[in-house]
Amino acid sequence: MRLHLAVDLPYPTDPARVCEQIQHDVAHRVAQLTGLRVDEVTLTARRLVTVTGPHRGRVR
């Protein structure tokens, strides 16, 4: 199974490390929930989102 996800990443961050962790976590969790093997998780980083400021933690 292949999955493709579009994500917003926090800034500042290490995009390579964060994407690798997301790929691993998604593959593991989908396998747990469905019993299916996830061969590939592809990510598209749509934008970087600052994690400081008045809207921190708010859903927009």
A tleap script that builds the chain and sets N, CA, C and O, in Angstrom:
source leaprc.protein.ff14SB
mol = sequence {
  NMET ARG LEU HIE LEU ALA VAL ASP LEU PRO
  TYR PRO THR ASP PRO ALA ARG VAL CYS GLU
  GLN ILE GLN HIE ASP VAL ALA HIE ARG VAL
  ALA GLN LEU THR GLY LEU ARG VAL ASP GLU
  VAL THR LEU THR ALA ARG ARG LEU VAL THR
  VAL THR GLY PRO HIE ARG GLY ARG VAL CARG
}
set mol.1.N position { 0.849 -1.161 0.000 }
set mol.1.CA position { 0.000 0.000 0.000 }
set mol.1.C position { 0.900 1.229 0.000 }
set mol.1.O position { 1.952 1.247 0.638 }
set mol.2.N position { 0.473 2.244 -0.718 }
set mol.2.CA position { 1.154 3.527 -0.750 }
set mol.2.C position { 0.220 4.609 -0.236 }
set mol.2.O position { -0.973 4.616 -0.538 }
set mol.3.N position { 0.772 5.506 0.531 }
set mol.3.CA position { 0.012 6.636 1.047 }
set mol.3.C position { 0.705 7.924 0.653 }
set mol.3.O position { 1.933 7.999 0.618 }
set mol.4.N position { -0.097 8.942 0.356 }
set mol.4.CA position { 0.455 10.263 0.088 }
set mol.4.C position { -0.263 11.251 0.994 }
set mol.4.O position { -1.492 11.307 1.026 }
set mol.5.N position { 0.522 12.029 1.730 }
set mol.5.CA position { -0.035 12.996 2.662 }
set mol.5.C position { 0.511 14.382 2.373 }
set mol.5.O position { 1.669 14.530 1.984 }
set mol.6.N position { -0.312 15.386 2.560 }
set mol.6.CA position { 0.121 16.783 2.493 }
set mol.6.C position { 0.064 17.320 3.913 }
set mol.6.O position { -0.963 17.209 4.583 }
set mol.7.N position { 1.170 17.905 4.374 }
set mol.7.CA position { 1.251 18.363 5.754 }
set mol.7.C position { 1.783 19.792 5.834 }
set mol.7.O position { 2.480 20.268 4.938 }
set mol.8.N position { 1.438 20.453 6.918 }
set mol.8.CA position { 2.048 21.732 7.280 }
set mol.8.C position { 3.052 21.413 8.371 }
set mol.8.O position { 2.727 20.703 9.322 }
set mol.9.N position { 4.263 21.925 8.247 }
set mol.9.CA position { 5.308 21.641 9.222 }
set mol.9.C position { 5.543 22.848 10.116 }
set mol.9.O position { 5.420 23.990 9.673 }
set mol.10.N position { 5.882 22.594 11.379 }
set mol.10.CA position { 6.185 23.709 12.270 }
set mol.10.C position { 7.512 24.362 11.878 }
set mol.10.O position { 8.413 23.706 11.355 }
set mol.11.N position { 7.612 25.659 12.142 }
set mol.11.CA position { 8.844 26.385 11.898 }
set mol.11.C position { 9.218 27.120 13.164 }
set mol.11.O position { 8.346 27.773 13.738 }
set mol.12.N position { 10.420 27.067 13.634 }
set mol.12.CA position { 11.567 26.384 13.029 }
set mol.12.C position { 11.547 24.892 13.351 }
set mol.12.O position { 11.042 24.476 14.393 }
set mol.13.N position { 12.100 24.102 12.446 }
set mol.13.CA position { 12.179 22.662 12.624 }
set mol.13.C position { 13.225 22.091 11.681 }
set mol.13.O position { 13.738 22.795 10.810 }
set mol.14.N position { 13.533 20.839 11.853 }
set mol.14.CA position { 14.394 20.105 10.927 }
set mol.14.C position { 13.450 19.304 10.024 }
set mol.14.O position { 13.006 18.222 10.409 }
set mol.15.N position { 13.139 19.819 8.831 }
set mol.15.CA position { 12.128 19.172 7.981 }
set mol.15.C position { 12.432 17.712 7.666 }
set mol.15.O position { 11.518 16.887 7.651 }
set mol.16.N position { 13.671 17.381 7.419 }
set mol.16.CA position { 14.011 15.990 7.088 }
set mol.16.C position { 13.694 15.063 8.258 }
set mol.16.O position { 13.122 13.990 8.063 }
set mol.17.N position { 14.060 15.470 9.464 }
set mol.17.CA position { 13.817 14.638 10.640 }
set mol.17.C position { 12.323 14.508 10.920 }
set mol.17.O position { 11.832 13.416 11.207 }
set mol.18.N position { 11.605 15.622 10.836 }
set mol.18.CA position { 10.164 15.608 11.102 }
set mol.18.C position { 9.437 14.743 10.062 }
set mol.18.O position { 8.569 13.947 10.423 }
set mol.19.N position { 9.778 14.890 8.796 }
set mol.19.CA position { 9.120 14.093 7.749 }
set mol.19.C position { 9.407 12.606 7.921 }
set mol.19.O position { 8.515 11.776 7.743 }
set mol.20.N position { 10.633 12.270 8.262 }
set mol.20.CA position { 10.982 10.870 8.483 }
set mol.20.C position { 10.178 10.286 9.640 }
set mol.20.O position { 9.708 9.151 9.560 }
set mol.21.N position { 10.019 11.051 10.706 }
set mol.21.CA position { 9.250 10.578 11.858 }
set mol.21.C position { 7.770 10.414 11.500 }
set mol.21.O position { 7.142 9.431 11.895 }
set mol.22.N position { 7.219 11.364 10.761 }
set mol.22.CA position { 5.818 11.269 10.336 }
set mol.22.C position { 5.616 10.036 9.467 }
set mol.22.O position { 4.651 9.297 9.659 }
set mol.23.N position { 6.510 9.805 8.519 }
set mol.23.CA position { 6.398 8.641 7.642 }
set mol.23.C position { 6.396 7.346 8.450 }
set mol.23.O position { 5.570 6.462 8.225 }
set mol.24.N position { 7.316 7.248 9.379 }
set mol.24.CA position { 7.398 6.050 10.216 }
set mol.24.C position { 6.129 5.863 11.048 }
set mol.24.O position { 5.548 4.779 11.081 }
set mol.25.N position { 5.707 6.943 11.721 }
set mol.25.CA position { 4.543 6.852 12.596 }
set mol.25.C position { 3.268 6.499 11.822 }
set mol.25.O position { 2.471 5.681 12.281 }
set mol.26.N position { 3.077 7.109 10.659 }
set mol.26.CA position { 1.885 6.837 9.848 }
set mol.26.C position { 1.892 5.386 9.367 }
set mol.26.O position { 0.879 4.694 9.474 }
set mol.27.N position { 3.018 4.925 8.843 }
set mol.27.CA position { 3.107 3.542 8.355 }
set mol.27.C position { 2.815 2.556 9.477 }
set mol.27.O position { 2.078 1.589 9.287 }
set mol.28.N position { 3.391 2.803 10.639 }
set mol.28.CA position { 3.199 1.908 11.787 }
set mol.28.C position { 1.733 1.901 12.240 }
set mol.28.O position { 1.157 0.837 12.468 }
set mol.29.N position { 1.146 3.066 12.365 }
set mol.29.CA position { -0.231 3.157 12.878 }
set mol.29.C position { -1.249 2.578 11.886 }
set mol.29.O position { -2.183 1.887 12.293 }
set mol.30.N position { -1.075 2.853 10.598 }
set mol.30.CA position { -1.987 2.293 9.594 }
set mol.30.C position { -1.889 0.766 9.607 }
set mol.30.O position { -2.906 0.077 9.515 }
set mol.31.N position { -0.682 0.244 9.720 }
set mol.31.CA position { -0.507 -1.210 9.790 }
set mol.31.C position { -1.193 -1.783 11.018 }
set mol.31.O position { -1.818 -2.842 10.945 }
set mol.32.N position { -1.080 -1.089 12.149 }
set mol.32.CA position { -1.747 -1.534 13.384 }
set mol.32.C position { -3.263 -1.562 13.218 }
set mol.32.O position { -3.925 -2.519 13.620 }
set mol.33.N position { -3.798 -0.513 12.630 }
set mol.33.CA position { -5.249 -0.377 12.535 }
set mol.33.C position { -5.877 -1.267 11.470 }
set mol.33.O position { -7.000 -1.743 11.642 }
set mol.34.N position { -5.161 -1.495 10.370 }
set mol.34.CA position { -5.755 -2.211 9.241 }
set mol.34.C position { -5.196 -3.604 9.011 }
set mol.34.O position { -5.829 -4.437 8.362 }
set mol.35.N position { -3.998 -3.856 9.551 }
set mol.35.CA position { -3.351 -5.136 9.281 }
set mol.35.C position { -2.671 -5.164 7.920 }
set mol.35.O position { -2.123 -6.192 7.523 }
set mol.36.N position { -2.699 -4.048 7.204 }
set mol.36.CA position { -2.075 -3.975 5.886 }
set mol.36.C position { -0.650 -3.445 6.009 }
set mol.36.O position { -0.344 -2.634 6.883 }
set mol.37.N position { 0.210 -3.920 5.114 }
set mol.37.CA position { 1.594 -3.454 5.098 }
set mol.37.C position { 1.683 -2.173 4.273 }
set mol.37.O position { 1.213 -2.128 3.136 }
set mol.38.N position { 2.270 -1.159 4.834 }
set mol.38.CA position { 2.456 0.109 4.129 }
set mol.38.C position { 3.867 0.120 3.565 }
set mol.38.O position { 4.844 0.157 4.313 }
set mol.39.N position { 3.968 0.087 2.233 }
set mol.39.CA position { 5.272 0.050 1.578 }
set mol.39.C position { 5.897 1.426 1.431 }
set mol.39.O position { 7.120 1.565 1.415 }
set mol.40.N position { 5.050 2.443 1.324 }
set mol.40.CA position { 5.581 3.774 1.052 }
set mol.40.C position { 4.637 4.850 1.595 }
set mol.40.O position { 3.422 4.789 1.405 }
set mol.41.N position { 5.225 5.828 2.271 }
set mol.41.CA position { 4.481 7.013 2.703 }
set mol.41.C position { 5.210 8.206 2.108 }
set mol.41.O position { 6.357 8.482 2.458 }
set mol.42.N position { 4.540 8.910 1.210 }
set mol.42.CA position { 5.105 10.089 0.570 }
set mol.42.C position { 4.481 11.322 1.177 }
set mol.42.O position { 3.262 11.401 1.335 }
set mol.43.N position { 5.323 12.293 1.521 }
set mol.43.CA position { 4.833 13.527 2.118 }
set mol.43.C position { 5.074 14.705 1.194 }
set mol.43.O position { 6.102 14.786 0.522 }
set mol.44.N position { 4.124 15.608 1.169 }
set mol.44.CA position { 4.297 16.914 0.542 }
set mol.44.C position { 4.184 17.938 1.653 }
set mol.44.O position { 3.150 18.039 2.313 }
set mol.45.N position { 5.258 18.700 1.859 }
set mol.45.CA position { 5.224 19.768 2.857 }
set mol.45.C position { 4.614 20.990 2.179 }
set mol.45.O position { 5.253 21.625 1.340 }
set mol.46.N position { 3.380 21.314 2.544 }
set mol.46.CA position { 2.664 22.421 1.897 }
set mol.46.C position { 3.216 23.769 2.305 }
set mol.46.O position { 3.369 24.667 1.477 }
set mol.47.N position { 3.515 23.906 3.590 }
set mol.47.CA position { 4.048 25.185 4.077 }
set mol.47.C position { 4.652 24.992 5.463 }
set mol.47.O position { 4.414 23.988 6.135 }
set mol.48.N position { 5.437 25.980 5.865 }
set mol.48.CA position { 5.987 26.027 7.214 }
set mol.48.C position { 5.134 26.986 8.028 }
set mol.48.O position { 4.813 28.083 7.570 }
set mol.49.N position { 4.770 26.574 9.228 }
set mol.49.CA position { 3.897 27.362 10.085 }
set mol.49.C position { 4.665 27.724 11.348 }
set mol.49.O position { 5.187 26.842 12.030 }
set mol.50.N position { 4.738 29.014 11.666 }
set mol.50.CA position { 5.434 29.415 12.882 }
set mol.50.C position { 4.675 28.913 14.101 }
set mol.50.O position { 3.444 28.921 14.133 }
set mol.51.N position { 5.425 28.481 15.096 }
set mol.51.CA position { 4.801 27.902 16.287 }
set mol.51.C position { 4.776 28.888 17.447 }
set mol.51.O position { 4.386 28.526 18.556 }
set mol.52.N position { 5.183 30.117 17.208 }
set mol.52.CA position { 5.110 31.129 18.247 }
set mol.52.C position { 4.129 32.202 17.812 }
set mol.52.O position { 3.821 32.326 16.626 }
set mol.53.N position { 3.652 32.952 18.740 }
set mol.53.CA position { 2.741 34.028 18.389 }
set mol.53.C position { 1.375 33.823 18.998 }
set mol.53.O position { 1.136 32.835 19.693 }
set mol.54.N position { 0.472 34.765 18.737 }
set mol.54.CA position { -0.856 34.756 19.383 }
set mol.54.C position { -1.745 33.591 18.960 }
set mol.54.O position { -2.666 33.238 19.697 }
set mol.55.N position { -1.502 32.979 17.793 }
set mol.55.CA position { -2.379 31.886 17.319 }
set mol.55.C position { -1.810 30.512 17.610 }
set mol.55.O position { -2.319 29.511 17.106 }
set mol.56.N position { -0.768 30.450 18.412 }
set mol.56.CA position { -0.152 29.167 18.719 }
set mol.56.C position { -1.181 28.223 19.346 }
set mol.56.O position { -1.847 28.570 20.321 }
set mol.57.N position { -1.296 27.025 18.769 }
set mol.57.CA position { -2.197 26.024 19.298 }
set mol.57.C position { -3.650 26.189 18.887 }
set mol.57.O position { -4.484 25.353 19.237 }
set mol.58.N position { -3.967 27.225 18.168 }
set mol.58.CA position { -5.354 27.430 17.742 }
set mol.58.C position { -5.612 26.781 16.391 }
set mol.58.O position { -4.725 26.717 15.539 }
set mol.59.N position { -6.796 26.317 16.211 }
set mol.59.CA position { -7.216 25.781 14.920 }
set mol.59.C position { -7.823 26.908 14.123 }
set mol.59.O position { -8.670 27.644 14.628 }
set mol.60.N position { -7.400 27.051 12.886 }
set mol.60.CA position { -7.940 28.098 12.035 }
set mol.60.C position { -8.750 27.527 10.935 }
set mol.60.O position { -9.288 28.270 10.113 }
savepdb mol mol.pdb
quit
